[in-house]
Amino acid sequence: MDKNMKIILTVVVVAVVVVGVAAAAVLMKRDTSGSVYYTVLPVTGMKAALATGDIDAFISWEPFCSDAIVSGEGEVMMWSGDLMPNHPCCVVAASTAFLADTPNAEVLTQRFVKAHMDATEWMMEALDDTEGENYTVLMTLAREFTNKSEEVLTAAFEHMFYGYEMDSDFVSAIETFTDMYIELNVTTNESLAERGYDSVSDFADTYVDETYLTAAATIGPSDTILNPDDPINVGYLTADLHQMAKVVAMDPRVLGDESIFEKYGLNVVNATGAPFAAGGAVMDGISTGTVDIGYLGCAPAIFKHLNGNIGAKIVSQANSEGSAIVVKAGSGIESLADLVNKTVAVPSESSIQFLLLKSALKADGLELTIRPA
């Protein structure tokens, strides 16, 4: 081989190597800066979809996170408290149409909130005494409501916190969620203005109505049912352990002779369509008049009010934290960046789980995109 041919071959080899390195760099860059895909699934089907490989991860509420972990199908990549410490999750929201059009609506709603407060305190005390009779009753109700084992429920209760207070930190969190929606271009300042709010803080201060909690603090039991022929229709989510206060308040086994709702003079029934798959559906029920008062995430309560002009007021908190990003066991997925080009199931696009996931990914420079068909 002559000298000129050797030079030509050397140049070609170097060029190939350079092109190969550049291509590898492009591929490597693509792998770390692509989209994280999402698909909407009912929470009841997420564990099975994870097991079959149809999804790589899911973000959901308890007890569905702990259920996948205990069964060995999944492992936690990140709890929602890691994404946003102490964040409020579920709330109690009352329909403004119900408040405006129902006789004695103010009194009925105050008494509903009082029953919710009592049920919440009962649960907290029961969870503090795992050897007590009330803890046994709570576990029985939770098993029936969720159809999950006591092992799963015990694990789930450790990752959520019940409470009804709506202090300044709660209102600030509502502002934060609204700012997150605006930053993510899910809603806009124009939507705020169209609904009559001057600012995000004005919205949070108005949408969170603490008057029912204040009034409820002085309410005592009632000897009669105040609405025997016009029950309050309550909406709630499928097997959502965050909303156990509703279950506790409706079941006569808690007090032994009547329900907590009945104790305070209320006829409360499950709304048509309940349980709902996600909080957005509860707000849709409020819109159509089938739900008078609903348990749902604060994020869909914000989203549907601002984007769908659905009239409601947040009248109490229900819980904080209690959601997680769960990945397939042994998948090696350990960070948000590891989810690039993989699929995460979410309960709905208006859920607090979706909002937390989308916001966390954006903070890491990652995009959340619906999975192509």
N, C-alpha and C positions, 0 to 999 in steps of 0.2 A: 504494500500500500504506500503510495507516495505521500510526501509531506503535506501537500495541499489537501488531499482527501482526509488525512488525519485531523487537520484543522477544522475542516467542514463537519466531520463527525463529532468532534469535541463541542463545536458550537451548537450543533443540533441537540446533543445530550444535555448540555447546560440549559438550553432553551426549554427542553421538555421538563427538566427538573424544576426550573423556575415557574413554568406554567402549572406544573403539578402542585407545587407548594402554594402558589397563589390560589388555585382552585380549592385546595384543602382549607386554606384560610377563609375563603368565601363560604364554603360549606360549614366550617366551624362557626363562623359568624352567624350564618342563617340558623343554625341549631340553637343558638343562645339568644336570638333576638326575634324569633318568630312569635306567632300567636299561641295563647292558651285557648283551647276551644271549650265551649260549654254546650250542654244540651239540657233541656228541661225534663225532669222526671218526677213522678210522685215519690215522696220519701219512702213509701212502702216497697218500692221496687229497686231502690238504689243498691242495697247489699247484693241482690241477685245479679244486677248488671255489672257490679264490680267483680263478682265471682266468675262470670262468663267472659270477662274482658271487653264487654261492650263499652265500658268507661274505664278510665284509669284512676279516677278519684271522684269523691263527691263531697259537698258541703251541706250539712243538714243540721237539724235540731235533735236534742236528746228525746228519746233514748236510742234513736237510730244510729248515732255515732258509736255509743257503747255496745250496741247490739253487734255491729260488724267487728268490733275489737274483740269482744268476748268470744265470738264464734270462730275467730282466727282468720276471717276473710280479709280484714283490714287492719291498719294501724294508723294512729294519729300522726299527721304531719305537723299540724298546728291547731291549737284551740283558738276559739274566737277571742278569748281574753288576751292572747298573744298579739292578735291583730289590732284590738282596741280594748285595753284593760278597763274592766268595770262597766262595759257598755250596757245600756238598757236594751232589752230584747223585746219581750212581749208586753203589751199594754191592754187596757180595757178601753174601748172606744164606744161612745154612744152616738146614735144617729141624730142629727139635728132635726130631721123631720119628726122622729119619735119625740124628741124633747119639745118641739113646737106644737105638735098636733094631738098628743095623747093626754087625756085628762089626768091631772096629778102627776105628770111626768117628772117634775122636779123631785117630788117626794119619793116616787118609785125609784128613780135613779140614785138618790141619796141612800135609800135602803139597800139597793143592789150593791152599791159600793161598800156599805157597812158589812153586808154578808161576805163580800169578797175580802175585806180586811180581816174579818173573823176567821174565814177559811185559811187565809194566808198565815195568820198567827198560829192557828191550830197545826198546820203543816210544819212550820218552823219548830214548834215545841215537840212535835212527834219525831222529827228528824234528829233532835238533840237527845232523845231518849230511845235508843234503838232496842231497849229491852222492855219498853212500855207497851201497854195495850193499844194506845193510839197509833204507834208505829206499825203494829200488826194490821190494824184497820187500814192505814195509809197504803201499805204494801198490797193489801188485797184490792183496794180500789185502783191502784196504779197498774197491777197485773191485768185486771179486767179492762181497763181503759186502753192500755197499750198492747196487750197480748204478748208481753215480754216477761222473761224469767226474773226472779228476785235477784239473781246474780247481775243481770244486765241493769236492773233498776238501781241496785245499790251503787254500781259504778256510775250510772248516769247522775244520780243525785249529788255526787261529789263535784260535779262540774257546772253547777248552776246555783243561783242564789235567788230565793223568793223575797219579795218585798213589794209594798204598795206605795211607798212614799214618792212624791214628785217634788224634790227639793231643787235648789238652784243648779246642782250638778246634773240632775235629770233634764232640766230645761236646756242647759248648755249642750247636753248630748243631742237633743232634738235639733238645736241649731247646727251642731257639727254634722249630723246626718244630712240636713238640708243643704249645707254648704258642699258636702261631698257630692250630692246629686247634681248641684249646679256645676261644680268643677268637672264632673264626668259628662256634662251636657245631657243628663237624663231629664232634668227640669231646668227652668230658666228664671231669671229675675222678672222677666215679663209675665210668667205664670203667677208669680207671687203678686205682682201688681194687679193682674186680672182678677185675682181672688180677693183683692182689697187690702193687701198687706203692704206696708211701707218698706219693710226690710225683713231679713231672715229672723232677726231678734223679735220683731213685731209679730211675725208669724208664730214663732215658738211660744211667745208669751200669751198669744190669743188661742192657739190651737190646744195648748195644755191648759185645761180648766180645773183648777185646784179647789173650786168651791164645793164640789161634791164630797171630797175627802174631808174638808173642814167641817161641813154640816154633819157628815156621817159620824164623826167623833162623839156627838152628843145624842145619837139615836139609840133608843132602847127597843126591846122586843115588842111585837104587836100581838094582841089577842085574836085578831081576825086577819083574814087575807084581804088585802086592800084592792086587789084586781082579780077577783075570782073568774070573771068572764072575759078578761082581756089580758092574757098572759104576756109576759115579756119574752120575746123570741131571741134566744142567745145563740150567737155563732161562735165557732171554735174550730181548731185544726185537728186533723187526723192524728190521734195518738200522741199529741204534743205534750210532753211531760212539763213543759214550761207553763202550761195552762191547767195544772192540776187543781188550782183553787176553784175553778168552775165545777170540776168533778166533785170535789169535797163539799162545796156549798149546796150541791143538788142531791146528795145522797143521805137518806135518813139514818144510815148506820153510824154516821159520825156523831150525832147527838143521841141516837137511840130511839127517838119517837117521832121526830120531824126533821126536815132538812134545815140547814142554816137559812136558806132563802125563806122557807116557811116561817121560821122563827121571827123573821123581820117583816112578815106579812105579805110575802110576795108569791105569786104564781109565776114560775119561770119554766119555760119549755125549750127544748132544742129547736132551733130554727129549721125551716124547710131547707133541705140541702146539706145540713150539717151532719157529720163533720166535713169541713172543706179541705181541699188539698193544699191550699196556701193562703196567706193573709190577703192577697189581692182579691181572692174569691169572697172572703168575708166582707171586704169593702164593696164588692159588687152586690152582695146581698143587702148591704145597707142602702145602696143606690136604688135597688128595686123594691125596698120596703119589706123584704122577708127577714131581715136581721134588724133588731132594735138596738141591741148592745152586743158587741163582739169582742172576743179575745183574739188578738193577732199581733204580729210584729209591728213595732213602731215605724219601721221603714216603709212597709206597704201602706200604712195609715197615712204617712206623709206623701208618698208617691201618688196614690190614688186620689187624695184630696187635691193636690196641686195640679196634677195632669188630667184627672178625670172629673174635677169639680164635684166630687162626692162629699156631701155635707156630713161632718162628724166632729166630735170633740174627744180628745184623750182625757179620760176622767180618773184613771189610776194606772199605776205600773203593775206588772204581774211578776216579772223576773228580770234578772240580768245574766249576761253571758250564757253558756250552755249550748254552743254550736262548735263544730270542728270541721277541718278539712281532713278527710279520711282517704288514704291511698291503699291500693292493694298490697297485702302483706308480702314482703320480699321483693317488692318492685324496685327498690333502690331510690325511690323518689323521696328526697329529703328537704327540698326547698321549693320556693315558688318558681325559681328558674328551671327546676327539673320538670315542671309541668308544661314547658314549651312544646308545642306540637302534640300535646296529649289532651284528652277530653275529661272535663269535670262536670258532673251532674249537679244541677241546682234545682231547688223546689219551684222557683218561678223567677222571672226577671224583676219582679217588684219586691222580692223577699229581702230581708235584712242579710241573709247569707250571701245572696248575689251581690249586694252593695258592698259588703265587707271584702269579698273576694276581688271584685273589680277594682276597688280602691287600693287594696294592698298590691295588686299586680301593677297598677299604674305607678304607684310609688317606687316600684322596682324597675320601672321603664318597660313593663310588659303589657301587652294588649290582650283583652279578653274578647273573643269573637265567637259568634254562634257557629257550631260545627256544620260544615257543608253537608248537604243532603247526599 
